[in-house]
């Protein structure tokens, strides 16, 4: 049986019919057509599906959509204005901290949350904060460099 809920995603409210067992990741990707968040593992281990829920990073492959009703959800698409990149997104591009693209939305969302919480993180802080995000292509050096560049560029404001 479906339930009509309101999901507030990237500043917009969407009435959506969901079944109780539907995951937030699936509803956002397939019903709202916001395909930035990816499914990498389906078990909450890789971080590719990370979105901000009320400002906190959440692996949405483990979250039922019903539990997110009337909460503020931000996907990678909602981190910047159309035609612009956020400081974090720009740093990932400039440092070429991406290859296949599966993991990057999760890294960008988690990095945004990190820099909101810790505007000037140490490398140890970054490694700790991003330990739930896995990348099989780039290694992590360029990702770490991108996070530090974003921290320096934004001076803590996102």
C-alpha positions in Angstrom: 0.0 0.0 0.0 1.4 3.4 -1.0 1.5 6.5 1.2 1.6 10.1 0.0 4.5 11.9 1.7 6.2 15.2 1.2 9.9 15.1 0.6 11.8 18.3 0.8 14.8 17.9 -1.6 17.2 20.7 -2.5 14.8 23.3 -1.3 11.8 22.0 -3.2 8.9 20.0 -1.7 7.7 17.0 -3.7 4.5 15.0 -2.9 5.5 11.4 -3.6 3.6 8.1 -3.4 5.9 5.6 -1.7 5.6 2.1 -0.4 6.8 1.5 3.2 9.7 -0.6 2.0 11.1 1.9 -0.6 14.5 3.3 0.1 15.2 7.1 0.0 17.9 6.5 -2.6 15.5 4.9 -5.0 12.7 7.5 -4.5 15.1 10.4 -5.1 16.8 8.7 -8.2 13.8 7.1 -9.9 10.8 9.2 -8.8 12.4 12.6 -8.5 15.0 12.0 -11.3 17.9 13.3 -9.2 20.6 10.8 -10.3 23.6 12.3 -8.6 23.5 9.9 -5.7 24.6 6.5 -6.8 24.1 3.0 -5.6 27.5 1.5 -5.1 26.9 -1.4 -2.7 23.4 -1.3 -1.3 24.8 -2.1 2.2 25.9 1.3 3.4 29.6 0.5 3.1 30.7 2.6 0.1 29.2 6.1 0.6 28.2 6.6 -3.1 24.5 7.2 -2.1 25.3 9.8 0.6 22.9 12.7 0.9 22.5 15.3 3.7 19.4 14.8 5.8 18.8 17.8 8.1 22.4 18.7 7.4 23.9 15.3 8.4 25.5 12.9 5.9 23.4 9.7 5.5 23.9 6.6 3.4 20.5 6.6 1.8 20.6 3.0 0.6 19.8 2.2 4.2 17.1 4.7 4.8 13.4 4.2 4.2 11.9 7.1 2.3 9.0 7.2 4.8 11.4 8.2 7.6 12.6 11.2 5.6 9.2 12.9 5.1 9.2 16.6 6.0 13.0 16.6 6.6 15.5 18.7 4.6 17.3 16.5 2.1 20.2 17.7 0.0 21.7 15.8 -2.8 24.9 16.6 -4.7 22.7 18.5 -7.2 21.5 20.8 -4.4 25.0 21.9 -3.3 25.3 24.7 -5.9 23.3 26.9 -8.0 22.5 26.0 -11.7 25.5 26.8 -13.9 27.9 27.1 -10.9 30.0 24.7 -8.9 30.4 24.9 -5.1 33.9 25.3 -3.8 34.0 21.6 -3.1 32.8 20.6 -6.6 35.3 23.1 -8.2 38.2 21.7 -6.1 37.4 18.1 -7.2 37.4 19.2 -10.8 40.6 21.2 -10.5 42.5 18.5 -8.7 41.1 15.8 -11.1 39.8 13.9 -8.0 37.4 11.9 -10.1 37.4 9.2 -12.7 34.3 6.9 -13.2 32.0 9.2 -11.2 30.2 6.6 -9.1 31.7 7.6 -5.7 32.2 11.3 -6.3 28.8 12.5 -5.4 29.1 10.9 -2.0 32.6 12.3 -1.5 31.4 15.8 -2.4 28.4 15.6 -0.1 30.5 14.3 2.8 33.2 16.8 2.2 30.6 19.6 2.2 29.4 18.4 5.6 32.9 18.1 6.9 33.8 21.6 6.0 30.6 22.9 7.5 31.6 21.2 10.7 35.4 21.7 10.5 36.3 24.6 8.2 40.0 23.9 8.5 40.4 20.2 8.8 43.7 18.4 9.2 44.6 15.5 6.8 43.8 13.2 9.8 40.3 14.9 10.1 39.6 14.4 6.4 40.7 10.7 6.4 38.5 10.1 9.5 35.5 11.9 8.1 35.7 10.3 4.7 36.5 6.7 5.9 33.0 5.6 4.9 33.5 6.6 1.3 35.2 4.1 -1.0 36.8 4.8 -4.4 38.1 2.1 -6.6 39.5 4.3 -9.4 41.5 7.3 -8.1 43.2 6.2 -5.0 42.7 8.9 -2.4 45.6 11.4 -2.9 43.8 13.7 -5.3 40.6 13.5 -3.2 42.6 14.6 -0.1 44.1 17.4 -2.1 40.7 18.5 -3.3 39.3 18.6 0.2 42.2 20.7 1.4 41.8 23.1 -1.6 38.1 23.4 -1.0 38.8 24.2 2.7 41.4 26.9 1.7 39.1 28.3 -1.1 36.0 28.6 0.9 37.4 29.7 4.3 34.6 27.7 5.9 31.7 29.2 4.0 29.7 27.0 1.7 
